[in-house]
Amino acid sequence: MSALCVDGLIHHCGILRILQCRQDESTCQLFKILPVKLYGPKGAVTVYALLDEGFSVSLLEDEVACSLGLRGQKSSITLQWYDNMRKTETSRKVKVEISPTNVDTKYDIRNLHTVKELSLPVQSFDKSNYEYLKHLPIEVYQNKKPSMLIGL
């Protein structure tokens, strides 16, 4: 199977939908994961980022931030998700430059919080499996685990 899907229930606007993973990719849910290039004082690195419209902050794994030489003031961050599950850990608020992997135009991301580990799902993507995406400049990737979450 080349795409990761989530088993579970989603209740949205009074409709109960079941999301599940199947061997047939055409029925599988894909997360919005794409490669990006990050720049810091110690150089540049390509990572995979998960775009999440429901998240109010952006997060980066601390290991990536350290490899780029990103510095920032330490503080605590508390993350809360379903079923009131919470996690508090030490974080740094950093600034990083970001660009698509195939374009040199850079953008600033400010107030990016570091976390020890995001524990995001591994995913593969092959646009040739999706007729409507074949003409788009989207990179194919295999078994990539995002180390950045971009809240929108």
C-alpha positions as a Markdown table, in Angstrom:
| # | Residue | x | y | z |
|---|---|---|---|---|
| 1 | Met | 0.0 | 0.0 | 0.0 |
| 2 | Ser | 1.5 | 3.3 | -0.9 |
| 3 | Ala | -0.7 | 5.7 | 1.1 |
| 4 | Leu | -1.4 | 5.9 | 4.8 |
| 5 | Cys | -5.0 | 6.2 | 5.9 |
| 6 | Val | -6.7 | 6.6 | 9.2 |
| 7 | Asp | -9.2 | 4.1 | 10.6 |
| 8 | Gly | -11.8 | 5.9 | 12.7 |
| 9 | Leu | -15.0 | 7.8 | 12.8 |
| 10 | Ile | -15.6 | 11.4 | 11.9 |
| 11 | His | -18.8 | 13.3 | 12.8 |
| 12 | His | -19.2 | 16.3 | 10.5 |
| 13 | Cys | -22.3 | 18.3 | 10.0 |
| 14 | Gly | -24.6 | 15.5 | 11.3 |
| 15 | Ile | -23.0 | 12.9 | 8.9 |
| 16 | Leu | -21.0 | 10.0 | 10.3 |
| 17 | Arg | -18.2 | 9.0 | 8.0 |
| 18 | Ile | -15.9 | 6.1 | 8.5 |
| 19 | Leu | -12.4 | 6.6 | 7.2 |
| 20 | Gln | -10.4 | 3.4 | 6.6 |
| 21 | Cys | -7.4 | 2.2 | 4.7 |
| 22 | Arg | -7.7 | -0.2 | 1.9 |
| 23 | Gln | -5.2 | -1.8 | -0.5 |
| 24 | Asp | -6.9 | 0.0 | -3.4 |
| 25 | Glu | -5.3 | 3.5 | -3.4 |
| 26 | Ser | -8.3 | 5.0 | -5.1 |
| 27 | Thr | -10.3 | 4.7 | -1.9 |
| 28 | Cys | -7.6 | 5.8 | 0.4 |
| 29 | Gln | -7.4 | 9.2 | 2.3 |
| 30 | Leu | -4.3 | 11.2 | 1.8 |
| 31 | Phe | -2.9 | 13.7 | 4.1 |
| 32 | Lys | -1.6 | 17.0 | 2.7 |
| 33 | Ile | 2.1 | 16.3 | 2.9 |
| 34 | Leu | 4.7 | 17.9 | 0.6 |
| 35 | Pro | 8.4 | 18.4 | 0.5 |
| 36 | Val | 9.7 | 21.9 | 1.4 |
| 37 | Lys | 13.2 | 23.4 | 1.8 |
| 38 | Leu | 14.1 | 25.1 | 5.0 |
| 39 | Tyr | 17.0 | 27.5 | 5.5 |
| 40 | Gly | 18.9 | 28.5 | 8.6 |
| 41 | Pro | 22.3 | 29.8 | 9.7 |
| 42 | Lys | 23.9 | 26.4 | 9.3 |
| 43 | Gly | 22.5 | 25.7 | 5.8 |
| 44 | Ala | 19.5 | 24.2 | 4.1 |
| 45 | Val | 17.6 | 20.9 | 4.4 |
| 46 | Thr | 14.6 | 19.4 | 2.6 |
| 47 | Val | 11.9 | 18.0 | 4.9 |
| 48 | Tyr | 8.3 | 16.9 | 4.5 |
| 49 | Ala | 5.6 | 19.1 | 5.9 |
| 50 | Leu | 2.0 | 18.3 | 6.8 |
| 51 | Leu | -0.4 | 21.2 | 6.0 |
| 52 | Asp | -3.2 | 21.3 | 8.6 |
| 53 | Glu | -6.0 | 23.9 | 8.3 |
| 54 | Gly | -7.3 | 22.9 | 11.8 |
| 55 | Phe | -4.0 | 23.7 | 13.6 |
| 56 | Ser | -3.5 | 27.2 | 15.0 |
| 57 | Val | 0.4 | 27.0 | 15.3 |
| 58 | Ser | 3.2 | 25.6 | 13.2 |
| 59 | Leu | 5.6 | 23.0 | 14.6 |
| 60 | Leu | 9.1 | 21.7 | 13.7 |
| 61 | Glu | 10.9 | 18.8 | 15.2 |
| 62 | Asp | 13.8 | 20.0 | 17.4 |
| 63 | Glu | 16.4 | 17.8 | 15.6 |
| 64 | Val | 15.7 | 19.7 | 12.3 |
| 65 | Ala | 15.8 | 23.1 | 14.1 |
| 66 | Cys | 19.2 | 22.2 | 15.7 |
| 67 | Ser | 20.6 | 21.0 | 12.4 |
| 68 | Leu | 19.7 | 24.4 | 10.8 |
| 69 | Gly | 21.2 | 26.3 | 13.7 |
| 70 | Leu | 17.8 | 27.9 | 14.6 |
| 71 | Arg | 17.8 | 29.7 | 17.9 |
| 72 | Gly | 14.9 | 30.9 | 20.0 |
| 73 | Gln | 13.7 | 31.6 | 23.5 |
| 74 | Lys | 12.6 | 28.5 | 25.5 |
| 75 | Ser | 9.1 | 28.2 | 26.8 |
| 76 | Ser | 6.5 | 25.6 | 27.5 |
| 77 | Ile | 4.0 | 24.6 | 24.9 |
| 78 | Thr | 0.8 | 22.6 | 25.6 |
| 79 | Leu | -0.8 | 20.7 | 22.7 |
| 80 | Gln | -4.3 | 19.4 | 23.0 |
| 81 | Trp | -6.1 | 17.1 | 20.6 |
| 82 | Tyr | -9.1 | 14.8 | 20.6 |
| 83 | Asp | -10.6 | 13.4 | 23.8 |
| 84 | Asn | -8.9 | 16.3 | 25.8 |
| 85 | Met | -5.5 | 14.6 | 25.5 |
| 86 | Arg | -2.8 | 17.1 | 26.3 |
| 87 | Lys | 1.0 | 17.1 | 26.2 |
| 88 | Thr | 3.3 | 19.8 | 27.6 |
| 89 | Glu | 6.9 | 20.1 | 26.7 |
| 90 | Thr | 9.8 | 22.6 | 26.4 |
| 91 | Ser | 9.8 | 24.4 | 23.1 |
| 92 | Arg | 11.7 | 27.1 | 21.4 |
| 93 | Lys | 10.0 | 29.8 | 19.2 |
| 94 | Val | 12.1 | 30.2 | 16.1 |
| 95 | Lys | 12.0 | 31.8 | 12.7 |
| 96 | Val | 12.9 | 29.9 | 9.5 |
| 97 | Glu | 13.0 | 30.6 | 5.8 |
| 98 | Ile | 11.0 | 28.1 | 3.6 |
| 99 | Ser | 10.6 | 27.5 | -0.1 |
| 100 | Pro | 9.2 | 24.9 | -2.4 |
| 101 | Thr | 11.9 | 22.4 | -3.4 |
| 102 | Asn | 11.9 | 23.4 | -7.0 |
| 103 | Val | 11.8 | 27.3 | -6.6 |
| 104 | Asp | 14.4 | 29.6 | -5.0 |
| 105 | Thr | 11.8 | 32.1 | -3.7 |
| 106 | Lys | 12.0 | 32.1 | 0.2 |
| 107 | Tyr | 9.3 | 33.0 | 2.7 |
| 108 | Asp | 9.6 | 33.6 | 6.4 |
| 109 | Ile | 7.8 | 31.5 | 9.0 |
| 110 | Arg | 7.8 | 33.3 | 12.3 |
| 111 | Asn | 6.7 | 31.9 | 15.7 |
| 112 | Leu | 7.5 | 28.3 | 14.6 |
| 113 | His | 7.5 | 26.2 | 17.8 |
| 114 | Thr | 9.9 | 23.3 | 18.1 |
| 115 | Val | 8.8 | 20.0 | 19.6 |
| 116 | Lys | 10.7 | 16.8 | 20.5 |
| 117 | Glu | 8.8 | 14.6 | 18.0 |
| 118 | Leu | 5.7 | 15.1 | 16.0 |
| 119 | Ser | 4.9 | 11.4 | 15.5 |
| 120 | Leu | 3.1 | 12.1 | 12.2 |
| 121 | Pro | 2.2 | 9.3 | 9.9 |
| 122 | Val | 4.4 | 7.9 | 7.1 |
| 123 | Gln | 2.9 | 8.4 | 3.7 |
| 124 | Ser | 3.7 | 7.7 | 0.1 |
| 125 | Phe | 2.3 | 9.5 | -2.9 |
| 126 | Asp | 2.4 | 8.7 | -6.6 |
| 127 | Lys | 0.5 | 11.3 | -8.7 |
| 128 | Ser | 0.3 | 8.9 | -11.6 |
| 129 | Asn | -2.5 | 7.1 | -9.6 |
| 130 | Tyr | -4.6 | 10.3 | -9.8 |
| 131 | Glu | -5.5 | 11.4 | -13.3 |
| 132 | Tyr | -6.5 | 14.9 | -12.2 |
| 133 | Leu | -3.1 | 15.5 | -10.5 |
| 134 | Lys | -0.8 | 14.4 | -13.3 |
| 135 | His | -0.3 | 17.8 | -14.8 |
| 136 | Leu | 0.5 | 19.5 | -11.5 |
| 137 | Pro | 4.1 | 20.1 | -10.3 |
| 138 | Ile | 3.8 | 17.7 | -7.3 |
| 139 | Glu | 6.7 | 15.5 | -6.4 |
| 140 | Val | 6.3 | 11.8 | -6.1 |
| 141 | Tyr | 7.6 | 10.3 | -2.8 |
| 142 | Gln | 7.8 | 7.0 | -0.9 |
| 143 | Asn | 7.5 | 6.3 | 2.8 |
| 144 | Lys | 8.1 | 9.9 | 4.1 |
| 145 | Lys | 7.4 | 11.0 | 7.6 |
| 146 | Pro | 6.8 | 14.8 | 8.1 |
| 147 | Ser | 9.0 | 16.6 | 10.5 |
| 148 | Met | 7.1 | 19.8 | 10.2 |
| 149 | Leu | 3.4 | 20.7 | 10.7 |
| 150 | Ile | 2.2 | 24.0 | 9.1 |
| 151 | Gly | -0.9 | 25.3 | 10.7 |
| 152 | Leu | -3.0 | 27.4 | 8.4 |
